[in-house]
């Protein structure tokens, strides 16, 4: 964990993401220790229902890409 915190600082990481099906506490702790805030969830192993932001593989990839671009641009 300590090496991960050092690497985040060293590489000037600007955003942390939480996987939407995992417990966010570890990422939140890393955020507190590095000063980098978690900016949202990414989808990986599971899609959302039909009304959610990632009901298909293509929608999941689009949603994840948009979230990463917003984080890079600081929005």
N, CA, C and O atoms as CSV, one atom per row, in Angstrom:
chain,resi,resn,atom,element,x,y,z
A,1,UNK,N,N,0.826,-1.178,0.000
A,1,UNK,CA,C,0.000,0.000,0.000
A,1,UNK,C,C,0.880,1.254,0.000
A,1,UNK,O,O,0.612,2.210,-0.728
A,2,UNK,N,N,1.913,1.240,0.810
A,2,UNK,CA,C,2.796,2.406,0.886
A,2,UNK,C,C,3.461,2.679,-0.464
A,2,UNK,O,O,3.597,3.832,-0.872
A,3,UNK,N,N,3.874,1.612,-1.152
A,3,UNK,CA,C,4.508,1.795,-2.469
A,3,UNK,C,C,3.507,2.350,-3.476
A,3,UNK,O,O,3.871,3.175,-4.313
A,4,UNK,N,N,2.264,1.915,-3.408
A,4,UNK,CA,C,1.229,2.436,-4.305
A,4,UNK,C,C,1.016,3.926,-4.071
A,4,UNK,O,O,0.902,4.694,-5.026
A,5,UNK,N,N,0.962,4.337,-2.815
A,5,UNK,CA,C,0.807,5.757,-2.482
A,5,UNK,C,C,1.989,6.552,-3.028
A,5,UNK,O,O,1.797,7.622,-3.605
A,6,UNK,N,N,3.200,6.046,-2.856
A,6,UNK,CA,C,4.388,6.732,-3.393
A,6,UNK,C,C,4.327,6.821,-4.916
A,6,UNK,O,O,4.664,7.855,-5.492
A,7,UNK,N,N,3.901,5.749,-5.563
A,7,UNK,CA,C,3.822,5.750,-7.030
A,7,UNK,C,C,2.782,6.755,-7.513
A,7,UNK,O,O,3.027,7.466,-8.487
A,8,UNK,N,N,1.647,6.830,-6.864
A,8,UNK,CA,C,0.615,7.794,-7.252
A,8,UNK,C,C,1.163,9.211,-7.149
A,8,UNK,O,O,0.942,10.031,-8.040
A,9,UNK,N,N,1.866,9.494,-6.081
A,9,UNK,CA,C,2.466,10.826,-5.915
A,9,UNK,C,C,3.550,11.079,-6.952
A,9,UNK,O,O,3.599,12.146,-7.565
A,10,UNK,N,N,4.414,10.096,-7.144
A,10,UNK,CA,C,5.555,10.232,-8.061
A,10,UNK,C,C,5.092,10.450,-9.501
A,10,UNK,O,O,5.692,11.235,-10.236
A,11,UNK,N,N,4.033,9.761,-9.900
A,11,UNK,CA,C,3.565,9.838,-11.283
A,11,UNK,C,C,2.487,10.889,-11.492
A,11,UNK,O,O,1.894,10.973,-12.568
A,12,UNK,N,N,2.234,11.689,-10.465
A,12,UNK,CA,C,1.281,12.790,-10.569
A,12,UNK,C,C,-0.096,12.335,-11.062
A,12,UNK,O,O,-0.700,12.959,-11.935
A,13,UNK,N,N,-0.575,11.233,-10.481
A,13,UNK,CA,C,-1.905,10.720,-10.816
A,13,UNK,C,C,-2.927,11.781,-10.426
A,13,UNK,O,O,-2.856,12.352,-9.337
A,14,UNK,N,N,-3.877,12.040,-11.319
A,14,UNK,CA,C,-4.842,13.121,-11.089
A,14,UNK,C,C,-6.227,12.633,-10.716
A,14,UNK,O,O,-7.063,13.433,-10.295
A,15,UNK,N,N,-6.495,11.338,-10.858
A,15,UNK,CA,C,-7.834,10.836,-10.545
A,15,UNK,C,C,-7.762,9.365,-10.163
A,15,UNK,O,O,-6.931,8.611,-10.670
A,16,UNK,N,N,-8.637,8.981,-9.271
A,16,UNK,CA,C,-8.792,7.582,-8.892
A,16,UNK,C,C,-10.214,7.165,-9.247
A,16,UNK,O,O,-11.152,7.955,-9.135
A,17,UNK,N,N,-10.360,5.930,-9.672
A,17,UNK,CA,C,-11.670,5.411,-10.020
A,17,UNK,C,C,-11.990,4.202,-9.157
A,17,UNK,O,O,-11.100,3.455,-8.751
A,18,UNK,N,N,-13.248,4.027,-8.891
A,18,UNK,CA,C,-13.743,2.884,-8.144
A,18,UNK,C,C,-14.444,1.969,-9.139
A,18,UNK,O,O,-15.193,2.440,-9.994
A,19,UNK,N,N,-14.209,0.679,-9.034
A,19,UNK,CA,C,-14.967,-0.260,-9.853
A,19,UNK,C,C,-16.379,-0.327,-9.285
A,19,UNK,O,O,-16.547,-0.488,-8.076
A,20,UNK,N,N,-17.366,-0.212,-10.108
A,20,UNK,CA,C,-18.734,-0.008,-9.634
A,20,UNK,C,C,-19.287,-1.143,-8.782
A,20,UNK,O,O,-20.271,-0.934,-8.072
A,21,UNK,N,N,-18.699,-2.330,-8.822
A,21,UNK,CA,C,-19.228,-3.433,-8.025
A,21,UNK,C,C,-18.380,-3.728,-6.786
A,21,UNK,O,O,-18.667,-4.681,-6.061
A,22,UNK,N,N,-17.362,-2.945,-6.536
A,22,UNK,CA,C,-16.482,-3.175,-5.383
A,22,UNK,C,C,-16.719,-2.169,-4.274
A,22,UNK,O,O,-17.305,-1.106,-4.480
A,23,UNK,N,N,-16.254,-2.532,-3.107
A,23,UNK,CA,C,-16.325,-1.664,-1.941
A,23,UNK,C,C,-15.370,-0.485,-2.159
A,23,UNK,O,O,-14.194,-0.708,-2.444
A,24,UNK,N,N,-15.831,0.740,-2.038
A,24,UNK,CA,C,-15.001,1.915,-2.341
A,24,UNK,C,C,-14.026,2.313,-1.231
A,24,UNK,O,O,-13.236,3.235,-1.429
A,25,UNK,N,N,-14.054,1.659,-0.086
A,25,UNK,CA,C,-13.256,2.136,1.055
A,25,UNK,C,C,-11.755,2.167,0.804
A,25,UNK,O,O,-11.083,3.091,1.261
A,26,UNK,N,N,-11.210,1.187,0.091
A,26,UNK,CA,C,-9.764,1.181,-0.159
A,26,UNK,C,C,-9.361,2.355,-1.042
A,26,UNK,O,O,-8.376,3.034,-0.752
A,27,UNK,N,N,-10.102,2.600,-2.108
A,27,UNK,CA,C,-9.791,3.738,-2.979
A,27,UNK,C,C,-9.963,5.051,-2.217
A,27,UNK,O,O,-9.178,5.980,-2.404
A,28,UNK,N,N,-10.965,5.135,-1.375
A,28,UNK,CA,C,-11.165,6.352,-0.581
A,28,UNK,C,C,-9.989,6.578,0.370
A,28,UNK,O,O,-9.560,7.715,0.566
A,29,UNK,N,N,-9.464,5.492,0.966
A,29,UNK,CA,C,-8.300,5.605,1.844
A,29,UNK,C,C,-7.076,6.061,1.052
A,29,UNK,O,O,-6.332,6.932,1.502
A,30,UNK,N,N,-6.871,5.480,-0.109
A,30,UNK,CA,C,-5.744,5.890,-0.957
A,30,UNK,C,C,-5.896,7.357,-1.332
A,30,UNK,O,O,-4.914,8.098,-1.358
A,31,UNK,N,N,-7.102,7.772,-1.617
A,31,UNK,CA,C,-7.362,9.177,-1.930
A,31,UNK,C,C,-6.987,10.096,-0.778
A,31,UNK,O,O,-6.367,11.139,-0.986
A,32,UNK,N,N,-7.360,9.715,0.424
A,32,UNK,CA,C,-7.007,10.537,1.600
A,32,UNK,C,C,-5.498,10.625,1.780
A,32,UNK,O,O,-4.972,11.686,2.117
A,33,UNK,N,N,-4.800,9.516,1.558
A,33,UNK,CA,C,-3.352,9.491,1.771
A,33,UNK,C,C,-2.566,10.210,0.681
A,33,UNK,O,O,-1.455,10.681,0.921
A,34,UNK,N,N,-3.135,10.294,-0.501
A,34,UNK,CA,C,-2.411,10.917,-1.616
A,34,UNK,C,C,-2.911,12.315,-1.956
A,34,UNK,O,O,-2.226,13.080,-2.635
A,35,UNK,N,N,-4.108,12.643,-1.481
A,35,UNK,CA,C,-4.709,13.916,-1.855
A,35,UNK,C,C,-5.371,13.875,-3.230
A,35,UNK,O,O,-5.815,14.905,-3.737
A,36,UNK,N,N,-5.437,12.702,-3.828
A,36,UNK,CA,C,-6.101,12.523,-5.123
A,36,UNK,C,C,-7.500,11.991,-4.846
A,36,UNK,O,O,-7.663,10.981,-4.162
A,37,UNK,N,N,-8.490,12.662,-5.369
A,37,UNK,CA,C,-9.848,12.252,-5.036
A,37,UNK,C,C,-10.393,11.214,-6.004
A,37,UNK,O,O,-10.128,11.271,-7.205
A,38,UNK,N,N,-11.150,10.270,-5.475
A,38,UNK,CA,C,-11.878,9.361,-6.363
A,38,UNK,C,C,-12.924,10.172,-7.130
A,38,UNK,O,O,-13.674,10.946,-6.535
A,39,UNK,N,N,-12.970,9.996,-8.436
A,39,UNK,CA,C,-13.855,10.827,-9.255
A,39,UNK,C,C,-15.052,10.080,-9.814
A,39,UNK,O,O,-15.904,10.687,-10.462
A,40,UNK,N,N,-15.133,8.803,-9.584
A,40,UNK,CA,C,-16.289,8.076,-10.085
A,40,UNK,C,C,-16.008,6.607,-10.245
A,40,UNK,O,O,-14.941,6.107,-9.888
A,41,UNK,N,N,-17.000,5.924,-10.795
A,41,UNK,CA,C,-16.916,4.479,-10.966
A,41,UNK,C,C,-16.702,4.122,-12.428
A,41,UNK,O,O,-17.208,4.783,-13.334
A,42,UNK,N,N,-15.935,3.056,-12.629
A,42,UNK,CA,C,-15.791,2.472,-13.948
A,42,UNK,C,C,-16.475,1.107,-13.926
A,42,UNK,O,O,-16.553,0.459,-12.882
A,43,UNK,N,N,-16.956,0.687,-15.060
A,43,UNK,CA,C,-17.607,-0.602,-15.193
A,43,UNK,C,C,-16.613,-1.584,-15.786
A,43,UNK,O,O,-15.870,-1.241,-16.705
A,44,UNK,N,N,-16.595,-2.814,-15.259
A,44,UNK,CA,C,-15.654,-3.794,-15.801
A,44,UNK,C,C,-16.319,-5.150,-16.000
A,44,UNK,O,O,-16.554,-5.564,-17.135
A,45,UNK,N,N,-16.615,-5.825,-14.937
A,45,UNK,CA,C,-17.110,-7.201,-15.040
A,45,UNK,C,C,-18.619,-7.327,-15.153
A,45,UNK,O,O,-19.121,-8.397,-15.497
A,46,UNK,N,N,-19.342,-6.278,-14.875
A,46,UNK,CA,C,-20.803,-6.381,-14.870
A,46,UNK,C,C,-21.423,-5.161,-15.542
A,46,UNK,O,O,-20.961,-4.033,-15.369
A,47,UNK,N,N,-22.448,-5.404,-16.289
A,47,UNK,CA,C,-23.195,-4.322,-16.928
A,47,UNK,C,C,-24.314,-3.872,-15.991
A,47,UNK,O,O,-24.617,-4.537,-15.000
A,48,UNK,N,N,-24.913,-2.747,-16.317
A,48,UNK,CA,C,-26.063,-2.271,-15.561
A,48,UNK,C,C,-27.341,-2.812,-16.194
A,48,UNK,O,O,-27.301,-3.446,-17.248
A,49,UNK,N,N,-28.467,-2.559,-15.546
A,49,UNK,CA,C,-29.734,-2.933,-16.166
A,49,UNK,C,C,-29.990,-2.022,-17.365
A,49,UNK,O,O,-29.215,-1.101,-17.626
A,50,UNK,N,N,-31.059,-2.275,-18.081
A,50,UNK,CA,C,-31.334,-1.555,-19.333
A,50,UNK,C,C,-31.431,-0.045,-19.150
A,50,UNK,O,O,-31.133,0.701,-20.083
A,51,UNK,N,N,-31.838,0.423,-17.982
A,51,UNK,CA,C,-31.968,1.854,-17.749
A,51,UNK,C,C,-30.715,2.520,-17.235
A,51,UNK,O,O,-30.696,3.739,-17.064
A,52,UNK,N,N,-29.652,1.748,-16.981
A,52,UNK,CA,C,-28.423,2.299,-16.424
A,52,UNK,C,C,-27.474,2.812,-17.483
A,52,UNK,O,O,-27.781,2.760,-18.674
A,53,UNK,N,N,-26.318,3.308,-17.059
A,53,UNK,CA,C,-25.365,3.907,-17.995
A,53,UNK,C,C,-24.555,2.897,-18.807
A,53,UNK,O,O,-23.886,3.281,-19.766
A,54,UNK,N,N,-24.601,1.613,-18.442
A,54,UNK,CA,C,-23.785,0.619,-19.146
A,54,UNK,C,C,-24.562,-0.681,-19.361
A,54,UNK,O,O,-24.167,-1.725,-18.840
A,55,UNK,N,N,-25.661,-0.634,-20.119
A,55,UNK,CA,C,-26.453,-1.847,-20.326
A,55,UNK,C,C,-25.879,-2.792,-21.390
A,55,UNK,O,O,-26.288,-3.950,-21.475
A,56,UNK,N,N,-24.936,-2.302,-22.197
A,56,UNK,CA,C,-24.291,-3.128,-23.228
A,56,UNK,C,C,-22.783,-2.902,-23.142
A,56,UNK,O,O,-22.313,-1.969,-22.491
A,57,UNK,N,N,-22.035,-3.782,-23.817
A,57,UNK,CA,C,-20.583,-3.637,-23.826
A,57,UNK,C,C,-20.171,-2.296,-24.431
A,57,UNK,O,O,-19.314,-1.603,-23.883
A,58,UNK,N,N,-20.772,-1.933,-25.547
A,58,UNK,CA,C,-20.426,-0.670,-26.216
A,58,UNK,C,C,-20.751,0.514,-25.303
A,58,UNK,O,O,-19.948,1.440,-25.188
A,59,UNK,N,N,-21.907,0.495,-24.660
A,59,UNK,CA,C,-22.278,1.580,-23.743
A,59,UNK,C,C,-21.318,1.627,-22.551
A,59,UNK,O,O,-20.966,2.708,-22.079
A,60,UNK,N,N,-20.897,0.456,-22.064
A,60,UNK,CA,C,-19.939,0.411,-20.960
A,60,UNK,C,C,-18.623,1.067,-21.366
A,60,UNK,O,O,-18.076,1.877,-20.618
A,61,UNK,N,N,-18.116,0.722,-22.540
A,61,UNK,CA,C,-16.862,1.309,-23.003
A,61,UNK,C,C,-17.002,2.811,-23.208
A,61,UNK,O,O,-16.092,3.565,-22.864
A,62,UNK,N,N,-18.106,3.250,-23.752
A,62,UNK,CA,C,-18.351,4.684,-23.963
A,62,UNK,C,C,-18.414,5.410,-22.614
A,62,UNK,O,O,-17.800,6.464,-22.446
A,63,UNK,N,N,-19.145,4.855,-21.671
A,63,UNK,CA,C,-19.280,5.468,-20.347
A,63,UNK,C,C,-17.926,5.556,-19.648
A,63,UNK,O,O,-17.586,6.597,-19.085
A,64,UNK,N,N,-17.152,4.472,-19.682
A,64,UNK,CA,C,-15.828,4.479,-19.057
A,64,UNK,C,C,-14.904,5.496,-19.716
A,64,UNK,O,O,-14.189,6.225,-19.028
A,65,UNK,N,N,-14.916,5.546,-21.031
A,65,UNK,CA,C,-14.061,6.494,-21.749
A,65,UNK,C,C,-14.434,7.926,-21.413
A,65,UNK,O,O,-13.555,8.755,-21.176
A,66,UNK,N,N,-15.711,8.225,-21.388
A,66,UNK,CA,C,-16.154,9.583,-21.042
A,66,UNK,C,C,-15.727,9.949,-19.626
A,66,UNK,O,O,-15.297,11.077,-19.385
A,67,UNK,N,N,-15.837,9.017,-18.690
A,67,UNK,CA,C,-15.428,9.285,-17.308
A,67,UNK,C,C,-13.923,9.561,-17.225
A,67,UNK,O,O,-13.500,10.466,-16.506
A,68,UNK,N,N,-13.121,8.794,-17.948
A,68,UNK,CA,C,-11.676,9.005,-17.921
A,68,UNK,C,C,-11.289,10.326,-18.573
A,68,UNK,O,O,-10.408,11.023,-18.070
A,69,UNK,N,N,-11.925,10.678,-19.670
A,69,UNK,CA,C,-11.632,11.944,-20.327
A,69,UNK,C,C,-11.993,13.116,-19.417
A,69,UNK,O,O,-11.221,14.067,-19.299
A,70,UNK,N,N,-13.164,13.056,-18.773
A,70,UNK,CA,C,-13.551,14.126,-17.835
A,70,UNK,C,C,-12.521,14.268,-16.722
A,70,UNK,O,O,-12.179,15.383,-16.329
A,71,UNK,N,N,-12.024,13.140,-16.211
A,71,UNK,CA,C,-11.027,13.194,-15.137
A,71,UNK,C,C,-9.722,13.814,-15.622
A,71,UNK,O,O,-9.121,14.627,-14.920
A,72,UNK,N,N,-9.284,13.434,-16.815
A,72,UNK,CA,C,-8.033,13.964,-17.366
A,72,UNK,C,C,-8.145,15.479,-17.571
A,72,UNK,O,O,-7.204,16.227,-17.307
A,73,UNK,N,N,-9.305,15.907,-18.042
A,73,UNK,CA,C,-9.513,17.336,-18.303
A,73,UNK,C,C,-9.863,18.118,-17.044
A,73,UNK,O,O,-9.922,19.347,-17.069
A,74,UNK,N,N,-10.093,17.412,-15.953
A,74,UNK,CA,C,-10.397,18.099,-14.691
A,74,UNK,C,C,-11.828,18.553,-14.561
A,74,UNK,O,O,-12.110,19.491,-13.815
A,75,UNK,N,N,-12.749,17.907,-15.272
A,75,UNK,CA,C,-14.162,18.282,-15.190
A,75,UNK,C,C,-14.894,17.407,-14.217
A,75,UNK,O,O,-16.097,17.578,-14.018
